[in-house]
Amino acid sequence: MELSSGSPSARPAVAPVAAVLPAGGSGERLGGATPKQFCALQGRPLVSYTVRAMERIGWISNIIVVVSPENIETMKSIVEKYDHKRVTVVKGGITRHRSIFNGLKVFADNEFSNHLLQKPEVVIIHDAVRPFVEEDILSKVVMAAKEHGAAGAIRPLVSTVIASAADGCLDHSLERARYRASEMPQAFLFDTIYEAYRQCTDYDLDYGTECLHLALKYCKTNAKLVEGTADLWKVTYKRDLYAAESIIKDNLSQQVCVVTSAEEAVAQVGFLLHESLKSQIKVEAISISSSKNDSHLQNIFSGQCYNFVCLNDKKYAIQDFQLVDMLEKSNIPLLYPVVLILVYLDVSENISFSIGMEELTRIKKFSREVKNKNILVYGLLIQYKVCNYFSTCKVSSFDHLLLQDTVNSAAALIMALIKDRNPELIGQLLVA
């Protein structure tokens, strides 16, 4: 995922490097009418995650996404909606190899493209339905390709491969320790892989799947195999979509920003909430009374935090929170849904459910409005009875334990909302 940017030290010493992402599959094994690369995860198409994984790496100069003819406009709309950069959408062929070949032609075939892109020294080939590729493995295969002409990620086999006889019985099995599963990404010297595709037969183009094999067969280039990581798996079946979404949610749930007002009671509860949350998640704390608030929030936006908890006295209106306006103006909600939990603190001598229908209606209306901007708003009421306000009442040890218990309950609710990111629950007011 994109939660960290590429470091200059990790950049391969080649320029330029391009990426070709075949995305022309029909998704037959997935089932359903929508090809898997266009299935939505957290409201965003799968292919967009893979494109983002590539474009966040500064040393990749161009990203070619190859899709079937009927999905050209769909892919272009995704590029526009999510503001993807350095992306060219190309019409694919009827098979995987023919699609990849079309993607390579953009750099070398004047007849195929009216505007040739700069030919790269190295080209990465990576499936559009493998969204969790990281810069480290991309850098490794690119460096190996520069040295050996071709390189590809591999993983240990998880099952033994067997061959069946004509009668359907076991013929023989392979020694699993000697074999590896070929994965993506793969990387090639551009001239090597392009020449391999130019030479290969129609049979290869129609029935082949392994790019490393073409480089070996037609260019005598023996690929360097690079040990890959466990997150290189390919979304193939419907269960893989659920697994991918779970990973995305988990990655989005690593950090929260707790914003408090200057009110003493609010500040104290904010401190206790910070202490309760920090054992489960990285917490940033901001007071809206601080003059450095804007710049601090902007730094958090730059760090791509997607969860915000705002504590305030219940008498404050939702619109008073400048954070909402800042979120709307930022690029953060464009990529992933942002969770915004508005925490109303009711500290009084007598506990009563004092939020009226008018305020509840305003929360729901506001939540529906900002949902269209990819901001998921939830309400949380923390009620706490004291003998007087914090500023004039000495809180007993027993009172403090009760408050801590209430805050711990609130923290559990907050973590559940952050991890689940359920759009059906927006506008609801939970009580801790």
ZILINGI-V907907 format. One record per helix or strand of 2 or more residues. SS is the DSSP state (A for helix, B for strand). FROM is the first residue (numbers start at 1). LEN is the number of residues. If there is no record, write none. Layout:
[[SS:FROM:LEN] [SS:FROM:LEN]]
This chain:
[[A:8:3] [B:17:6] [A:36:3] [B:40:2] [B:44:2] [A:46:10] [B:60:8] [A:69:13] [B:87:5] [A:96:10] [B:122:4] [A:135:14] [B:150:7] [B:162:3] [B:170:4] [A:176:3] [B:180:10] [A:190:10] [A:202:6] [A:211:9] [B:224:4] [A:230:3] [A:238:15] [B:255:6] [A:264:14] [B:282:6] [A:293:10] [B:307:7] [A:318:3] [A:322:8] [A:332:4] [B:338:11] [A:357:15] [B:375:11] [A:397:24] [A:423:3] [B:429:3]]
